[in-house]
Structures are given as C-alpha cells and as structure tokens.
Amino acid sequence: MKVLCLLLDRMSKSAQQIRFCTSHDGTRIAYATCGQGPPLVWAPHWIHHLRFDWDSPIWCPWLTLLTRHHSLIYYDWRGCGLSDREGVEFTPDRYVEDFEAIIEATNVDRFALVAMGQGTRMAMTYAVRHPERIRRLVLLGPSSCGRVVRGQNQEQAEEEETRLRAVELGWHDDNPAYGRFSPRCICRMRQPIRSAPMMICSGRRRLPPTPSQ
C-alpha cells in the first residue's frame, strides 16, 4: 500500500501543470492544476511554492489528499512563490481579485473551495460575492480578521507588533534564528485535518465535519 501511495504521488506531481494569469491590477499570479475529477480549488497558506510543494513533508500529504478524487487548482499568493513579488499591493481586495483571475483563467463554473489560514477570509469574501459558483466551502482555522485587528490589550498589541517587526527584519536574513522565531505555525500545519477548527458548508445547509472529510 505504501509503495502504491508513493507511485500515485509521483504520478500526480508529474501531471501538475503550472500556468500564469494576470490579476486586476496587472500582478502576475502563478497557479497549478493536477489530479482528475470534479474541480476543487484550494486557497492555501501563504508559505507555499508551486515548484516545491510536492517535495515538502508538510504540503505533499495535503496535495495527495486533495487530488485523490478531484481536479485540484491551487496557487502562489502574490508576493510568494512564482507569483509577482516586487511592487505589489497587499490588501484583502487584491487577494480576492487574484482569486477571481484564477477562476476566470481556469474556466471552472462551480467548484468546491477549501481554504486555510488567511485564505479563509478571502474565501468567505469570494463566497459572498459569488455564491452561485460554490458547491462546498471548507474553512480550516477560519477567522474574520487578522490578529492585529482583533480586540487586544496593550501588552498583546505590543507583542504582535514585535512579531511583525521581527518577520520584516529577518525576511531577507540567512540567520537561522529568524526561522526559529515562530515555529508553531508550521507545527500546526503538520497536525491532522480533524485537529483544527473547521466549518463545512454546502449550498443548502451547514454540515458537521467528519474525519473522512
């Protein structure tokens, strides 16, 4: 069974096709397609790279799962991976526009949408604007706003600003200390799907999550 799973992983990886589309503001967004079956669009965490995800011990199991019975579409966020990085604007509206450009480029009509992390906020906005296109909506670790916007006391606000400043200063630094500054987010990605907060919606009713989903 293990050998068969490894073979399926390699077949899906070799079948992946990477393409590019242009968002509303001219930013080039990289997206990939792989697998066979009904369309499923994945709005992943921003720590991704389409060219290396299949070799990642974190993302390869996700890709294997999501391509098992579906044609998967997923992408690199603006500023990350193969998408444009220089001179791009980072706002919630731009993220939704990027997603809309991908859907238009792939020419899918209705699809299941799986989102995680900050992708859940974009997915909720898209679903409100285009409810007719969503067959199923799965939100993993959803939140309606970022940590800085949420109500915080002064100590919590200062801690969050310190974290953001550390990321900014260490982004282009090879010092491994920066990479170890906040490992908890990576550890959470390794956990099984059922261990994280999840909401699954269909066109008619909200469905309770099950381990198989």
NUTIMI-659451 format. One record per residue: residue number from 1; residue in three letters; x, y, z of N, C-alpha, C in turn. Coordinates in steps of 0.001 Angstrom, whole numbers, plus 500000, padded with zeros to 6 digits. Atoms other than C-alpha are relative to their C-alpha. Layout:
N
R    nr   rest      nc1      nc2      nc3     cac1     cac2     cac3      cc1      cc2      cc3
R   NUM    ALA        X        Y        Z        X        Y        Z        X        Y        Z
...
***
This chain:
213
R    nr   rest      nc1      nc2      nc3     cac1     cac2     cac3      cc1      cc2      cc3
R     1    MET   500830   498797   500000   500000   500000   500000   500869   501260   500000
R     2    LYS   499116   498844   499938   502817   502410   500865   500652   500264   498647
R     3    VAL   499379   499851   501322   504507   501738   497509   498994   500587   499015
R     4    LEU   501032   499492   500889   501203   502381   495720   499773   501493   500238
R     5    CYS   500198   498579   499686   500749   505714   497547   501143   500854   499457
R     6    LEU   498854   499266   500528   504273   506806   496607   499916   500120   498490
R     7    LEU   500137   499971   501455   503589   505881   492988   498947   501019   499582
R     8    LEU   501048   499032   500315   500361   507906   492969   500488   501427   500209
R     9    ASP   499438   498673   499750   502211   510874   494480   500853   500449   498827
R    10    ARG   499112   499646   501105   504816   510783   491718   499216   500272   498725
R    11    MET   500819   499792   501199   502151   510482   489023   499301   501356   500053
R    12    SER   500677   498711   499869   500249   513496   490383   500976   501144   499839
R    13    LYS   498984   498953   500106   503431   515524   490697   500405   500213   498550
R    14    SER   499572   499880   501397   504472   514750   487112   498901   500596   499138
R    15    ALA   501115   499494   500792   500985   515659   485864   499676   501450   500319
R    16    GLN   500309   498620   499636   500975   519058   487564   500452   500965   498910
R    17    GLN   499685   498975   500990   500873   521985   485168   499918   501363   500664
R    18    ILE   499936   498659   499427   501893   525484   486239   499745   501027   498910
R    19    ARG   500333   498946   500956   500391   528465   484457   499956   501337   500730
R    20    PHE   500042   498655   499425   500088   532209   484999   498781   500741   499462
R    21    CYS   501077   499123   500417   497242   534679   484898   500289   501394   500546
R    22    THR   499773   498616   499598   497001   538425   485386   498827   500506   500813
R    23    SER   501037   499466   499129   495092   539972   488252   499544   501374   499510
R    24    HIS   500613   498743   500424   493028   543167   488003   501011   501146   499935
R    25    ASP   499036   498901   499960   495984   545411   488901   501259   499703   499202
R    26    GLY   498850   500347   500835   498387   543678   486484   500986   499055   500635
R    27    THR   499108   500937   499327   500064   541409   489050   499861   498610   499396
R    28    ARG   500027   501347   500570   501030   538040   487583   499922   498976   501128
R    29    ILE   500241   501010   498973   499704   535130   489657   500243   498613   499423
R    30    ALA   499716   501373   500425   501028   531570   489354   498987   499047   500617
R    31    TYR   500912   501018   499477   498592   528688   489679   500333   498661   499355
R    32    ALA   499702   501344   500492   498776   524938   489179   498732   499171   499985
R    33    THR   501096   500954   500084   496378   522182   488173   500576   498596   500020
R    34    CYS   499580   501401   499961   496686   518465   488908   498839   499150   500495
R    35    GLY   501056   500904   499581   494530   515419   489554   498864   499922   498991
R    36    GLN   501148   500188   500875   491295   514244   487943   498743   499853   500836
R    37    GLY   501263   500088   499301   487669   514554   488956   499319   501359   500044
R    38    PRO   500679   498715   499867   485299   517362   489989   500983   501081   500456
R    39    PRO   499050   498946   499651   487024   520745   490382   499977   500342   501493
R    40    LEU   499818   499586   498616   488364   521638   493809   501081   501079   500003
R    41    VAL   499046   498890   499943   490082   524979   494419   500482   500149   501430
R    42    TRP   499377   499917   498679   492489   525294   497323   500627   501377   500173
R    43    ALA   499366   498740   499606   493287   528657   498910   500899   499687   501182
R    44    PRO   499122   500537   498964   496334   527553   500889   500595   501086   500887
R    45    HIS   499180   499088   499203   498572   529105   503497   500983   500692   499067
R    46    TRP   499113   499256   500901   500908   531718   502044   501400   499409   499915
R    47    ILE   498664   500620   500055   504031   529650   502857   499930   498828   499024
R    48    HIS   500130   500984   501068   503972   527814   499554   500936   500350   498852
R    49    HIS   499304   499771   501260   505876   527412   496323   499580   498869   499072
R    50    LEU   500557   501016   500886   504214   525581   493431   501052   499014   499504
R    51    ARG   498953   500853   500572   507511   524211   492182   500537   498995   501012
R    52    PHE   499389   500851   498973   508494   522635   495505   498995   499353   500944
R    53    ASP   500973   500511   499030   505228   521783   497289   499919   498478   500027
R    54    TRP   500091   501465   500025   505196   518157   496121   501175   499341   500705
R    55    ASP   498841   500545   499283   508620   517673   497741   499994   500395   501470
R    56    SER   500070   499519   498623   507537   519284   501005   499353   498957   500903
R    57    PRO   500635   500943   499065   506868   516993   504002   498715   500555   500596
R    58    ILE   501225   499388   499493   504156   519477   505009   498900   499956   498955
R    59    TRP   501044   499813   500996   502320   520040   501736   499739   498796   499127
R    60    CYS   500229   501186   500837   502791   516744   499883   498809   499164   500482
R    61    PRO   501194   500750   499566   500256   514907   502111   498692   500720   499684
R    62    TRP   501200   499245   500355   497754   517713   501544   499679   499840   498514
R    63    LEU   500213   500125   501438   498235   517567   497784   499521   498605   499627
R    64    THR   500415   501377   500259   497924   513783   497793   498531   499802   500351
R    65    LEU   501391   500115   499563   494656   514024   499722   499044   500731   499061
R    66    LEU   500922   499172   500769   493130   516812   497660   499893   499580   498537
R    67    THR   500052   500461   501398   493986   515246   494277   499502   498569   499870
R    68    ARG   500399   501414   500037   492747   511781   495216   498737   499789   499175
R    69    HIS   501269   500152   500729   489255   512335   493783   499595   501279   499286
R    70    HIS   500376   498709   500575   489389   515869   492369   501075   500521   499051
R    71    SER   499064   499185   500780   490967   518119   489777   500315   501234   500853
R    72    LEU   499628   498958   499045   492869   520461   492056   500569   501223   499290
R    73    ILE   499439   498719   500426   493588   524127   491388   500499   500707   501252
R    74    TYR   499475   499230   498877   495867   525969   493789   501053   500962   499485
R    75    TYR   499208   498890   500532   498202   528918   493589   500978   500552   501032
R    76    ASP   499095   499231   499146   501013   531039   494973   499401   501382   500221
R    77    TRP   500505   498662   499695   499832   534164   496753   500905   501070   499388
R    78    ARG   499172   498888   500473   501032   537491   495381   501089   500275   501038
R    79    GLY   498868   499798   499106   504466   538205   496815   500687   498723   500413
R    80    CYS   499451   501286   499572   505194   534479   497219   500207   499076   498799
R    81    GLY   499796   501027   501017   506492   531556   495170   500312   500561   498634
R    82    LEU   499776   499586   501379   506294   532066   491419   499185   501228   499605
R    83    SER   500772   498793   500299   503819   534943   491599   500872   501246   500154
R    84    ASP   499231   498749   499928   504998   538535   491236   500259   500390   501448
R    85    ARG   499594   499647   498640   506883   539760   494294   500306   501478   500174
R    86    GLU   499533   498624   499878   508142   543247   493553   498900   500987   499612
R    87    GLY   500925   498922   500324   505978   546339   493656   498537   499614   499995
R    88    VAL   501396   500433   499962   502745   544538   494515   499325   500528   501262
R    89    GLU   500789   499482   498887   499987   545754   496806   499361   498835   500756
R    90    PHE   500561   501070   499177   498828   543580   499706   498779   500530   500756
R    91    THR   501249   499605   499345   495183   544241   500581   498989   498871   499827
R    92    PRO   501023   501043   500153   492139   541991   501124   499325   500019   498634
R    93    ASP   500655   499920   501309   490534   543275   497917   500892   499445   498900
R    94    ARG   499077   500527   501014   493647   542459   495894   500047   498474   500046
R    95    TYR   499985   501455   499875   493666   538907   497266   498769   499385   499332
R    96    VAL   501218   500504   500633   490067   538417   496143   500097   500143   498484
R    97    GLU   499828   499800   501437   490880   539866   492721   500934   498953   499403
R    98    ASP   499093   501053   500467   493761   537400   492381   499246   498690   499835
R    99    PHE   500770   501245   500050   491422   534528   493160   499005   500024   498844
R   100    GLU   500947   499879   501108   488827   535797   490695   500706   499810   498662
R   101    ALA   499240   500154   501247   491518   535965   487996   500336   498538   499744
R   102    ILE   499683   501421   500146   492490   532348   488664   498768   499223   499546
R   103    ILE   501232   500697   500374   488883   531143   488445   499644   500293   498547
R   104    GLU   500286   499643   501390   488407   533043   485194   500970   499296   499045
R   105    ALA   498993   500616   500869   491656   531657   483746   499783   498497   499856
R   106    THR   500198   501450   500041   490784   528047   484628   498643   499619   499426
R   107    ASN   501287   500217   500654   487246   528432   483254   499158   498930   500708
R   108    VAL   500857   500909   499244   485585   526445   486045   498711   500734   500362
R   109    ASP   501302   499396   499732   481895   527048   486636   499674   499936   501486
R   110    ARG   500264   500193   498574   481068   525574   490058   501065   499072   500560
R   111    PHE   498890   500757   499434   483612   524098   492434   499905   499977   501513
R   112    ALA   499805   500030   498556   484398   523067   495980   501193   500893   500328
R   113    LEU   498947   499078   499604   486534   525632   497783   500484   499637   501393
R   114    VAL   499361   500323   498725   488938   524618   500556   500992   501112   500320
R   115    ALA   499124   498885   499628   490691   527423   502430   500546   499774   501395
R   116    MET   499383   500123   498688   493071   527562   505358   500703   501309   500364
R   117    GLY   499292   498813   499535   494603   530297   507499   499389   501282   499473
R   118    GLN   500496   498720   500517   494371   533759   505990   499198   499817   498726
R   119    GLY   500799   500284   501184   492899   532125   502888   498518   499896   500298
R   120    THR   501413   500122   499659   489642   531625   504796   499279   501340   499879
R   121    ARG   500652   498689   500099   488955   535370   504905   499744   500364   498542
R   122    MET   500197   499766   501418   489466   535653   501171   498864   499121   499474
R   123    ALA   501012   500946   500476   487291   532561   500599   498598   500427   500425
R   124    MET   501316   499539   499544   484440   533931   502707   499524   501184   499179
R   125    THR   500370   498830   500810   484506   537197   500778   499587   499571   498598
R   126    TYR   500328   500466   501349   484546   535390   497438   498642   499292   499995
R   127    ALA   501259   500747   499946   481670   533103   498501   498799   500935   500124
R   128    VAL   501086   499026   499877   479554   536121   499469   499747   500688   498663
R   129    ARG   500138   499308   501276   480234   537801   496130   499540   499075   498885
R   130    HIS   500314   500949   501082   479826   534645   494016   499412   498707   500570
R   131    PRO   500556   501214   499376   477576   532203   495898   499595   498938   498986
R   132    GLU   500458   500953   501011   476372   530606   492668   501114   499078   499510
R   133    ARG   498877   500787   500503   479860   529215   491986   500526   498993   501029
R   134    ILE   499460   500827   498933   480454   527466   495310   499116   498783   500251
R   135    ARG   500707   501241   499671   479411   523817   495641   500137   499687   501487
R   136    ARG   499690   500252   498602   481061   523296   499016   501052   501015   500433
R   137    LEU   499016   499077   499444   483015   525643   501254   500548   499399   501281
R   138    VAL   499345   500581   498835   485521   524178   503724   501017   501012   500524
R   139    LEU   499130   498998   499389   487229   526622   506094   500761   499351   501146
R   140    LEU   499150   500628   498993   490151   525290   508126   500728   501082   500801
R   141    GLY   499411   498961   499179   491164   527525   511033   499514   501379   499620
R   142    PRO   500487   498717   500509   488865   530379   509951   500034   501108   501038
R   143    SER   500130   498806   499171   488870   533900   511329   499504   501121   499103
R   144    SER   500574   498913   500790   487034   537013   510222   500940   501179   499836
R   145    CYS   499038   498902   500102   490013   539329   510744   501334   499544   500559
R   146    GLY   498667   500332   499535   493742   539307   511482   500187   500308   501477
R   147    ARG   499756   499856   498569   495289   539295   514957   500167   501456   500417
R   148    VAL   499783   498596   499643   496210   542966   514844   498673   500737   500114
R   149    VAL   501289   499309   500017   492603   543997   514154   499138   499588   501181
R   150    ARG   500833   500480   498913   491081   541883   516917   500228   500816   501273
R   151    GLY   499877   499273   498744   490431   543426   520321   501135   499437   500854
R   152    GLN   498849   500417   499215   493667   543282   522324   500286   501041   501071
R   153    ASN   499507   499034   499032   495046   544810   525456   501360   500507   499532
R   154    GLN   498766   499361   500456   498203   546889   525245   501149   499006   499910
R   155    GLU   498908   500985   500011   500547   544007   526100   499901   499085   498791
R   156    GLN   500185   500877   501163   499067   541748   523422   500282   500737   498699
R   157    ALA   499749   499203   501202   499183   544542   520839   501492   500202   499783
R   158    GLU   498553   499802   500109   502853   545239   521596   500699   498709   499587
R   159    GLU   499403   501288   500368   503690   541532   521347   499805   499714   498513
R   160    GLU   500279   500258   501415   502014   541281   517948   500826   500910   499102
R   161    GLU   499177   499082   500780   503804   544360   516649   501458   499550   499991
R   162    THR   498624   500506   499928   507112   542844   517820   500188   498821   499060
R   163    ARG   499919   501151   500905   506400   539628   515938   500060   500461   498535
R   164    LEU   500015   499508   501373   505590   541518   512755   501312   500683   499642
R   165    ARG   498732   499317   500249   508714   543624   513087   501133   498999   499834
R   166    ALA   498970   501030   500113   510870   540518   513581   499941   499320   498639
R   167    VAL   500156   500603   501328   509445   538967   510406   500534   500942   498934
R   168    GLU   499547   499009   500977   510110   542166   508492   501524   500090   499960
R   169    LEU   498552   499867   499941   513716   542420   509681   500716   498722   499551
R   170    GLY   499310   501253   500292   514527   538736   509224   499652   499355   498682
R   171    TRP   500486   500634   501230   512808   538090   505902   501132   499697   499024
R   172    HIS   498900   500198   500956   515992   538505   503838   501293   499607   500702
R   173    ASP   498821   500341   499215   518387   537360   506576   500156   498485   500067
R   174    ASP   499739   501437   499972   520041   533922   506455   500201   499462   501413
R   175    ASN   499824   500435   498615   520376   533809   510244   498873   499037   500370
R   176    PRO   501061   500979   499693   518505   530610   511295   499161   500379   501204
R   177    ALA   500783   499591   498832   517352   532327   514477   498660   500580   499589
R   178    TYR   501268   499442   500466   514709   534165   512463   499034   498896   499588
R   179    GLY   500849   501106   500416   513452   530902   511042   499409   499235   501171
R   180    ARG   500483   500691   498813   513028   529541   514566   499136   500900   500882
R   181    PHE   500704   499035   499161   511257   532640   515841   498562   499582   500269
R   182    SER   501411   500382   499830   507745   531325   515252   499728   498671   499322
R   183    PRO   500196   501308   500628   507811   527584   514506   498635   499400   500229
R   184    ARG   501284   500610   499654   504382   526951   515975   499053   499923   498812
R   185    CYS   500922   500025   501147   502573   527839   512744   500281   498804   499106
R   186    ILE   499652   501155   500815   504493   525118   510885   499557   498726   500682
R   187    CYS   500405   501194   499265   503827   522572   513616   498504   499762   499867
R   188    ARG   501443   500147   500123   500110   523255   513367   499620   499431   498646
R   189    MET   500323   500505   501327   500165   522510   509624   500211   498498   499913
R   190    ARG   499715   501422   500043   501528   519012   510351   498893   499177   500669
R   191    GLN   501028   500720   499285   498534   518096   512512   498934   499502   499037
R   192    PRO   501091   500498   500856   495673   516012   511078   498928   501055   499812
R   193    ILE   501031   499026   500324   492818   517908   509497   498988   500129   501122
R   194    ARG   501066   499960   499011   490329   516958   512214   500427   500672   501302
R   195    SER   499547   499377   498757   492503   518550   514935   499841   501510   499977
R   196    ALA   500122   498552   500111   491916   522097   513651   498534   500393   499860
R   197    PRO   501381   499544   500171   488713   524164   513774   499620   499988   498521
R   198    MET   500414   500125   501399   486735   523518   510618   498512   500292   499866
R   199    MET   501401   499798   500328   483480   524649   509072   499800   499556   498565
R   200    ILE   500297   500508   501331   481985   522848   506096   498595   500441   499631
R   201    CYS   501304   499493   500427   479134   524451   504164   499665   499450   498624
R   202    SER   500480   500349   501322   477043   523312   501250   499047   501092   499548
R   203    GLY   500911   498984   500506   474591   525227   499140   498730   500137   500813
R   204    ARG   501272   499966   499288   471683   524366   501431   500140   500045   501515
R   205    ARG   499915   500095   498551   472927   523655   504948   501440   499858   500426
R   206    ARG   498664   500183   499449   475945   523601   507180   500158   498566   500451
R   207    LEU   499790   501405   499710   477412   520135   507522   501009   499831   501117
R   208    PRO   499013   500227   498956   479192   518802   510621   501229   499324   499427
R   209    PRO   498783   500631   500520   482844   517876   509952   500133   498567   500491
R   210    THR   499712   501378   499639   483796   514216   509955   501439   499700   499663
R   211    PRO   498595   500326   500296   487253   512594   509958   500272   499736   498530
R   212    SER   499779   500317   501410   486761   511396   506382   500032   501248   499136
R   213    GLN   500006   498769   500778   486175   514976   505238   501208   500848   500286
***
